[in-house]
Amino acid sequence: MSEIDENIIFKKDSNEELDIAQKFVGLKLRQEGILTVNFRSPKEEMDEIKKFFDGLKASEHLIYNIGNTGDVSCYFKGVAPLLEQTDDTGFNYFFLSVTLQELNEISDDVVTSHFGCNL
């Protein structure tokens, strides 16, 4: 039996959690720690996903954990409009894309641009 769980958990600082099956989630890592999380699911799961991400502010802290492999800290960057689609078999599903940025060590450029000083 595998030690990796079948779910991904997203957690807010308020301890509110979204626990969703990996089969509904696609991850794309981009440059500079930007992570696009694509949710493709039936309406019931999408209602829960939307509820979790609605109201989050840009740069709000989140943690995600893929298959119980360890917490990853990140910032919420934004959410794209919800799309309703139908696949080739006629199955109706919903698609939502959320952008996160993984927390990395602060670089000198970030310190200079945000705080106006060099370390």
C-alpha positions, -999 to +999 in steps of 0.1 A: +000+000+000+013+034-009+022+060+017+011+089-005-025+099+000-049+104-029-058+140-018-044+175-019-051+197+011-051+235+010-051+253+043-057+290+053-041+307+083-076+304+099-072+266+097-100+263+071-091+234+048-100+223+013-094+185+010-098+174-026-089+143-046-058+146-068-078+134-098-095+168-099-063+188-097-035+197-122-004+215-112+019+236-134+051+251-119+062+282-137+092+305-134+100+322-101+079+298-080+046+306-096+023+276-094-009+273-114-035+250-098-061+238-123-093+223-109-114+202-132-144+187-114-182+181-113-203+209-098-204+196-062-166+196-058-163+229-077-188+246-053-165+236-024-134+248-043-149+281-051-161+287-016-126+281-002-108+305-026-135+332-027-126+362-006-089+354-005-068+385-009-036+388-031-006+378-011-027+360+016-007+330+030-017+294+022-003+260+028-008+231+004+001+194+010+001+170-019-006+134-008+006+140+027+042+146+015+047+178+035+034+213+038+044+239+012+039+276+021+028+299-006+009+332-013-024+334-031-020+354-063-054+352-079-082+331-094-094+330-130-131+331-140-150+298-136-156+280-168-183+254-175-173+229-202-184+196-217-159+169-227-160+146-258-182+121-240-208+147-231-197+149-194-204+184-180-176+197-158-163+230-143-128+244-147-111+269-123-075+281-123-058+294-092-024+310-091-001+307-061+035+317-055+057+295-034+076+312-006+113+314-012+141+330+007+140+368+003+164+380-024+183+413-022+162+425-052+130+420-032+144+437-001+155+467-022+123+471-041+100+467-011+121+482+017+143+506-002+175+493+013+202+467+006+212+440+031 
